[in-house]
Amino acid sequence: MTPETLRALASEIVAQTIAGNWTFYAVLACLTVILSASGAFLGAYVKKRAEHAALEADFEAVKKQIHETTALTESIKTDIKHLAERSEKLRWLKQEKLEEYVVSILKTVDYYSADMSHRFFDAELPVGSDPWKTATMLQTLYLPELAGPHAALSGAVGEFQSWVAQGMRERLEAWKKTGLKAAPSQAHCDKYSDHLAKMNAAVMAIQASAQKLSSELTKA
């Protein structure tokens, strides 16, 4: 057959094949459209689900953070409250001990003067315990702010006690010589006023410092 005849035959076969299977191609086209649409829908759906899951995860993280922050805030509030209550109790305790301290300090000079009269001139023993020991305990444990003026009075009290001890030695030596309980020499007794003045000045300094400390405590 001639080439023209062959080309005509091939064209006829193709035309008949397509015409005979048009239903197949129509279904194939529909399926292609449906699958494309389904793929697009599924892709969008998966994307939305992923976004939703991410939002839920973020929301849960935010809720957890808020919960932790709230718990921390409440803990801090509780700690601050406890510290404030403790500070208030300590302030009132310090104020109470300051009052006891000042009373003990004011008794100290009178107590040691009475003790000197007992040791030098056989007068009655002073009543009660040594207030200076109480004052020293209170200052050491509760009132470090008064360490300076307290040390000044401690020096004056120490000098007074040394002077009393010297007077007691004079009495002992006189008793050994004469058998009589005589008072210390007049020259020794004349030093009493100087020692008394030193102790009183130190007490006044403590009073001034205690008054300043009391003002600071009542302002707190």
Beta strands, then each sheet from edge to edge (+ up, - down):
end
